[in-house]
Amino acid sequence: MKRVRPLVQKLRAYVPGEQSRIKGLIKLNTNENPYPPSPKVLAAVKAAVDGRLRLYPNPTAQVLREKLAKLHGCSPENIIVGNGCDDILAMACRAFVEPLTAPAKPLDAPAPARSVVQFFDPSYSLYPVLAAIHGAHAQAVPLADDFALPSLAELKKGGQWDFRAALTLVTTPNAPSGRGYSTAELERLCRAQKGVILLDETYVDFAEENAMALALKYPQVLVARTFSKAYSLCFQRVGYCVGHPELIGGLHKIRDSYNVNGLGQVAAAATLDDQPYYQANFRRIGATRERLSHGLTALGFRVCPSQTNFIFAKPSVLSAERWLQKLRDRKILVRWFGYPSVRDYLRISIGTDAEADALLKTVRRILGECRG
Ligand SMILES: *Cc1c(COP(=O)(O)O)cnc(C)c1O
């Protein structure tokens, strides 16, 4: 007897970047911040570790939501906090998308808009997995080779884009390419969408512009953020989403009762109290990004312009897959995605300057070996 649902049996689970414990490894594969959280954040977390761990945390992360509301000039009713941004994305599928009931008839008919989760290819590779878990239709719409945001005319002409899709997920700046999108072009897309459009601003602190204002202007627009990458807090799992109280209220109804752990709430709240520390890190990471981009370009890599804490680069001489292995053999971990639109690229997280230097040195050595 099969005890696991057929949908789950067929599911191809998301594969996160390797969390290796190899000693001396240079880890540039999951876009973690190379710098630790602020000393004030560490102190706040330590101070919270006592007998109170026996208590449930605040179910809605009230203190954190109030601080975030102040930061973004809105009300706590405009905000929901999640167990990482991934939790927000999963909740959005559950709250806004109707699972497919039966196969569409005829078989090649388009899926009904109410069951469509739509996103660009490439973008965050978790999106199709979340759609599949929910039993929804994942609609991947290709980006051009430069990863630019298509215009409305291009989307209409392409014929694949669904302006009525129940949920549209846009990674902005784009991952894995690192390309930034202007608020003006995002606004044109948002205005054209009838269903919910969620702007995943995971990397926005490294970008030139952000689109938070759109979440407070349009009832169908949500903006999701996370403390993981820019705020050095992956371990604590805290993300949030801003939007109209009707959408946010829907998300609150379906979330786990205590979806954000107490120490995470404390750490995130303390993070917001020490912005200058993080601003300095953003500048450092930006400077390292430019150095590494120039260094790799000089070695024949084609590096995409980045507005994130990673770069996307087409390597020279060997295939990207071979580079992944050769770097790994020399204790440098980067990310390679084997799917067709991006298999020629490596995604390299921005670490410290010393890590960038070590990477450049290793690349130079590998190139030297190739040329014999
Ligand atoms: C890392 C990442 C997330 C998830 O962040 P968490 O808050 O750690 O769950 C979401 N979206 C994109 C594009 C990411 O790269």
The ligand as an SDF file (V2000), in Angstrom:
LIG
                    3D

 15 15  0  0  0  0  0  0  0  0999 V2000
   17.7790   33.0850   -0.1150 C   0  0  0  0  0  0  0  0  0  0  0  0
   16.5400   33.4650   -0.8710 C   0  0  0  0  0  0  0  0  0  0  0  0
   15.2790   33.4260   -0.2590 C   0  0  0  0  0  0  0  0  0  0  0  0
   15.0410   32.7960    1.0780 C   0  0  0  0  0  0  0  0  0  0  0  0
   15.4870   33.4830    2.1350 O   0  0  0  0  0  0  0  0  0  0  0  0
   15.1940   32.9900    3.6120 P   0  0  0  0  0  0  0  0  0  0  0  0
   14.6890   34.2090    4.2820 O   0  0  0  0  0  0  0  0  0  0  0  0
   16.5050   32.5390    4.1610 O   0  0  0  0  0  0  0  0  0  0  0  0
   14.1700   31.8970    3.5770 O   0  0  0  0  0  0  0  0  0  0  0  0
   14.1880   33.8840   -0.9770 C   0  0  0  0  0  0  0  0  0  0  0  0
   14.3080   34.3540   -2.2260 N   0  0  0  0  0  0  0  0  0  0  0  0
   15.4890   34.3840   -2.8530 C   0  0  0  0  0  0  0  0  0  0  0  0
   15.5700   34.8970   -4.2460 C   0  0  0  0  0  0  0  0  0  0  0  0
   16.6400   33.9310   -2.1960 C   0  0  0  0  0  0  0  0  0  0  0  0
   17.8110   33.9260   -2.8320 O   0  0  0  0  0  0  0  0  0  0  0  0
  1  2  1  0
  2  3  1  0
  2 14  2  0
  3  4  1  0
  3 10  2  0
  4  5  1  0
  5  6  1  0
  6  7  2  0
  6  8  1  0
  6  9  1  0
 10 11  1  0
 11 12  2  0
 12 13  1  0
 12 14  1  0
 14 15  1  0
M  END
$$$$
